[in-house]
């Protein structure tokens, strides 16, 4: 989908590149990430209103370091270089970059040296975030110094006439106090954008595009009940109505009453054509005796495809498959800058459509999770559903350590439901990124009603996070944990001990498997 107002971000391997894109989207401007070797021809075809050169871990003078076509600076398109991007501007336009005597990492103070369109409304001596081992030692031709820091005499540079700017710091991170303001000045002051990238705009454009593509053919959607697939289904239904067929496969690994609630919600509020497949016995049989988490994941993935494909083949007139692929999935499935190493192949990117001979529709391929949630709200999905905590694709199979049985699943469902119910009752649900219970492969001695018990242990896990890359355990008060523990041990037969996980990520992961 081409957009009238697009900011192109060229990636040089920075850990913050996705964050740049997210910050720009927050300003109601569409942004897209491409590798540094994105060709000039493709740039012209994309017709961006501005270009941002990201940071990166290498030095511009290193052999084999990622470079850019110099023509980019003569296209008449405004350019903002961040850290490594600033070094590239200098490297190509007559400046000089050298290894710094004092490597800057962390907070610094930005001293504004000249009036610049980038500094509109920006306070002098504000905190900015540095992360670099190189710095400019000679100014590029036609540029002036517009900002300095204690260790960076060329902290910010500008050629206002050609609309090319470079900053040594990272305005995209929260630690840069005026960073978002600086980005907005580039978007709206330099690039003269309107900022009309909204959920309503996306829905209108997508519905039109989907209608033109699908026409009177049928499309099939695997409706897991997760936010991404659910919002995709509602959007598709808005575009093609009854020509959308949703297939919900109950793996038997869902949370308490989850499949029933999903079917009821979509049937009651959205009148979707949903086929409900209870495949729980098939999954349980194939998982019998399997304890290795990776084997569990592969069995579940392959079994899901088998079940879904069998049902989908009944619709011989279907030509399209709908997937809720998100932009981070696409980025993570592409090559690392400067090499051909794939970060990871995401389960939503490729595979099933080719096998089934269906054309793929991925309406959210260019979106982040928070944008999909915003679109879901615009489409009328209940807030309780939109704000649900993440749930792993393999479901409770990776929250039961060891082999999977029907009895263990029932025990875990009940314990998890009590935990989440108490979190909601305490008004804490939206303060927590993810919370769940884990059934451990451990039995301990207990006493109930003067009788000895030898039963299972359940671990409770709750974390705060912004992107799941890092996470901290949530600090419940002791009374809350005592209440949850008592309710679980009293009401869930088979559990006589409850523990709370106080591990952060890293070194731990959020899920236990």
C-alpha positions, 0 to 999 in steps of 0.5 A: 500500500502506497501512502501520500506521506511516507518517511523512509528509514534506512537501517544500518543495524541499529537496535533502535531502528524499529523504535524510530518507526514507532515514534514517527507512527505516534506522530500520525505519519506513516514510516517504513524501514528498508535496508541501507542498500535500498536502491535509488530507483525504489526510493523514487518509486516510494516517493518518501517525503523524508529520509532518516538514516538510522544508527548502527554498530559499525564505523563508517571508515571500516572495510565492509561497513554498510554504506548508502548511494550518495545520490540520496543527498541530491534527490531534494528529499529532506534527510535526518542522520542519527548517530551512524547516519550523521557520520555517513552524511559527513563521510560523503559530503566532505567531513571527517569521522574518527574514533573518539577519545572518550566514548559517549554512552548514556546521558549527555546535555545538548547545548543549542548553538544556532537557531534551527528549525529542528530546535523549535520549542526545544529547551537548551541543555536538555538531556539526550541519549548517546551511544557511540565510539566515533565522532565528527572531527571536521564539518561537511561542506556547506554545514554549520554546527547547531548543537554541541555536548561536552564530548561532541563538538559536532553533536548536531549539524545542519545544511538548512538550505538542502534540508540535511541534518545530522545528530550524534544522539538518539532522539527516538529513545525515551531518555532523550527528553526533547527527542520526540519534539525534535522528530516532530520538527523534522516531520512537520517543520522540515518535511511539511507533513500533515500527519493524517496517518490514523486508524480511520484512514487505514481502515478506509484505505484497506477496505477499498483495497481488499474489495478491489482485490478479492471482488466476489471470491472467498477468503479464509481466515484462521481465527485463533482468538488473538488480537491480530487474527481477530482484528484482521477478521473484522476488517476483512468482514467489513470489506467482503462480508459473507465471502469471509470464512473464519476457521477456529481450531480449538487445540485443547490448549486454550485458557478456561472457556476461551474457545466458547467465549471467542465464538460467542463474542464474534457471533453476537457482535459481528455475525462472522461466518465461523467454523469451530473445529474441536481438535483437542483429542488430536492434539493431546494424542500427538503430544502424549509423552512429549516433554521437550518444549521445541518438539511440543511447538513443532508438533502443535504447529504441524498439527494445526496446519493439518487440521486447518488445511483439511477444513479449508479444502472444503471451500474449493472456491476460496482463493485467499488466505488471511493472516495477521502478520505484523511489521516486526514479524516481517522485519525479523524474517529479513536479513541482518544488515551487511550479511545474509543471516536471517534473524528468525523465520516467523510462523506467520511469514510464508509456509501455509499459503504456498502449501494450500495454493492460496493468495495471501492477504496480510492487512497488518503487514506494515503495522505494529501491535499498538496500531492493530489494537487502535484499529480494533478499537475503531472497528468496535472490538470490546476494550476487554478483548483488545487489551488482553495479555499476550498468549503464546501460540502453543498455548498451555502446552508451554506452561505445563513443564513436562508431558501434557495430559488432560488432567494437567490442563484442567488443573492449570486452567483453573489456577490460571483463571483464579490468578487472572481473576484476582488481578482484574478484581484488584484493578491491576490487569492493565498495569501488567504486560503479561500474567499467567500460571505455570504447572511445574513437574514437581510434587511436594508434601502438604497437609489438608484436613489433617491428611497428608497430600503429595500434589503439584506446585504451580508458579505464578508469573507477572511482568511489566514491559513495553515491548517484551524484549526486556521485562521486570517481575511485578511487585504484588503486595504480600496480602494479594499473593496470600489471597491468590495462594489460598484460593488456588490451594482451596479450589483447585484439586491437585495443587498444594503449593504456590510459588511466585516467580521473581526473575526478570528478562534477562536473564530469564525469558517471560514464558518458562518454555 
